[in-house]
Amino acid sequence: MKNKFVNDLSSGVQVDDVFVLSEKNISQKKDGNNFLHVVLSDKTGKIKGVVWDNVENIINSIRSGDFVHVKGNVSEYRDSLQLVVKTMEYLAEDSVEPAVFLPVTCHDIEKMFGRIKKLTSSIKTDYLRGLFEAFWNDQDFVSKFKIAPAAKKMHHAYLGGLLEHSLSMALLVEKIAGHYSGINQDLLLAGAILHDIGKIREFDYRTKIDYSDEGRLLNHIVIGIQMVDEKIGQIKNFPEEDALLLKHMVASHHGIREFGSPEPPKTVEAVLLNYVDEIDSKINGIRNFISSADQNEAWTSYHNLLGRHFYIGKKE
């Protein structure tokens, strides 16, 4: 049972609680003995720590990503909080509730999934509708699709983030596609929902959000194309050209090679998908950044990735 979260900690607080060991790095004291720099986390944030005692046992028995029961004291070091760890013990994964340690979407996961299923059931193209039925009948896929994050940091970086992002894009597609003539709306909707499905395997989201070995080696685009291709193989008489166009949308949704797409978008539907993805991911990331800023200030701090401050507005 977790009692105190990272954002509750302040200098002088005694800690006797459960965290995720996000990082563990060995250093040496002046006498040559080892000590540890660690980072402990839960869904509210991270705190750096230092371990002086029982170091060899921790090195040998606890890995980064493990749940740990920590006792220690919070102090200030170089103008930041630091947890001086007295004891650290390994906790089995099945003894802890992961949602306590990872950020979670604020939306109802089952309602979001119900909405996305309703959208796919309205698809007029038989073989595309059948493709989604194959995905939704795969319980292993569905359970992971519901809880996977959409990113490690930038946007929808929380449990349920992939589902939230996919649904948001599908709803945007409904609004945008009708504005232009000649758009294959069913194909565009399929691309919006399936473009990021490789992230259910690209990320490890059991104790912290980080890249899996498969994700680092292959990337979610490659994984996603494999997943789409596998399910297409289960659909009788799925047109070869539409299979190719759908996989192209997955391959090109980042827009340019410099951003990770093997190919740039080469159909109108793929171009639209790229921009819808850009809209939804950027707005979510910016809103999360603004929400974490000091609400008493008119401007946020500098956003390193986007290269700007954001205006919140003057308070009366």
Helices and strands as residue ranges (DSSP letters): G 6-8, E 14-28, E 34-42, E 45-51, H 55-61, E 67-77, E 80-91, G 93-95, G 98-100, H 109-121, H 126-136, H 139-147, H 161-177, H 185-194, H 199-202, E 203-204, E 210-211, H 213-218, H 220-232, H 240-252, G 257-259, H 268-291
